[in-house]
């Protein structure tokens, strides 16, 4: 049976048949997916601050209803209020080695409501974010499933599936482009790229001999991020050497792929993650 976390933050946790699943009510923040017999698939910083109103570094933060500082560059908090707000838990269902948890975030400040449903399973993790414009106005929404994956060493991994995609380089001081991806994505320095990409990405980790497949629907962009040495050292909730053990691959609708929803319109973005090896 699932347990209900109260410390340090409320949420739901289950360990069916040797697996580990966990999600927090704050931010509807997915914290753990570790199928039985596998290493943890998601990375969480050992320095993350688990406190009310503070974002958790790692797992799957829900970016909503804006990305970064928003399309006009003046929004706070960064990446929207969704990831630090308490969502209403609407569903908890467990069957064999599966766990399903649902959440709802009410409309606020002219932005519409959002719902998140997470299906934890032995073979697949499914995360679905639905946005329903229950306001009387047309709204522009940015959203992302900011997924942190655990890796053996980011310098050894690669990402397939983005070859030929156009991307913007958003590392400070870099030529923003647009650029065109050639071959697999590899990592030799700070990486922060926004790809025009609506397909599947495959994270290959030869040291751990595993492959993580990240499929998605309803998403026109993919963000790939690793802070590397200097940026990791500058973040209080990020260990100086932890950049080696993570990489973000994020299903997104942000910047020029932001959603424009008429009153009554809705949109579903879904990310489907599987692991082999």
Helices and strands as residue ranges (DSSP letters): E 3-5, E 11-14, G 16-18, E 20-24, E 29-34, E 60-65, G 81-84, E 88-95, E 98-105, E 113-120, E 125-132, E 139-150, E 158-160, E 166-169, E 179-180, E 191-196, E 201-205, E 210-217, E 221-226, H 228-234, G 242-245, E 246-253, G 255-257, E 259-261, E 266-276
